[in-house]
């Protein structure tokens, strides 16, 4: 059972969460930040039932090494909480728009085939954890799943055993971005890999809920996946992107999957635009327009796609939307 909030704002925070869940939003990351804010308020402002400027300004302060994008994600739900309270007639300080600043647009890292091979070879060399975790079984599979299926990292770590149909090679993605469910299908190789993994992990976690369980049988956190990926990059000796001074992220394996898919169609003489709507469905996008972004990335690697990436986007997307009905 989820622990209750403990500050003087507990009722307002719970009310905001109830509202978000009622309209179908998972709100998981925002809830985590709200719990952190609740803890800060209980510790530094005990009994205070009004969201004051002092509280808001204390929360906004950047943490050591914190990226501005992480800071924005941490501040946004507190701003929403204040607006929610005001809507109910409760006085609250709204953190002004523009604080802490604009998010930095991340330029995805594009892996060469040699880099991908080095990453997966490094994953296969991971040793068992001295603390008793089964990372040596999980890491080779979860990162292959991100690349082979184009999953979002959060979708992979939240998979439950009953989401993965090892009989038919299907994976059901629940409550993904945009509150949408979808089903994706594994290749025969990935299917065999997952069945071998399941047999191995079941010996250690026979009653697990999570498909990729931590020591308690529950799901890992997104930060753990990022730490693991950093370890693989270091072991593989993969180059770090210098364009924005940012290291590659697990999410970049999703980008790599989509770019390779588009390029494979182009190399086979297929028209990628004819496949756009179906690719959009596979990726869990709410609109084919969101998938169009990948054509601009893929154009850097396949000359024939440069024409597509620079043609009239409105008419091309309209035709793609017609395929969806």
Secondary structure as UniProt FT lines:
FT   TURN            8..9
FT   HELIX           10..22
FT   TURN            23..24
FT   HELIX           28..44
FT   TURN            46..47
FT   HELIX           53..60
FT   TURN            64..65
FT   HELIX           68..87
FT   TURN            88..89
FT   TURN            97..98
FT   HELIX           113..124
FT   TURN            130..131
FT   HELIX           135..149
FT   HELIX           153..157
FT   HELIX           161..163
FT   STRAND          164..165
FT   TURN            166..169
FT   STRAND          170..173
FT   TURN            177..178
FT   STRAND          182..185
FT   HELIX           188..202
FT   TURN            203..204
FT   TURN            206..207
FT   TURN            215..216
FT   HELIX           222..236
FT   HELIX           251..267
FT   TURN            268..269
FT   HELIX           272..283
FT   HELIX           288..298
FT   TURN            299..301
FT   HELIX           304..309
FT   HELIX           313..324
//
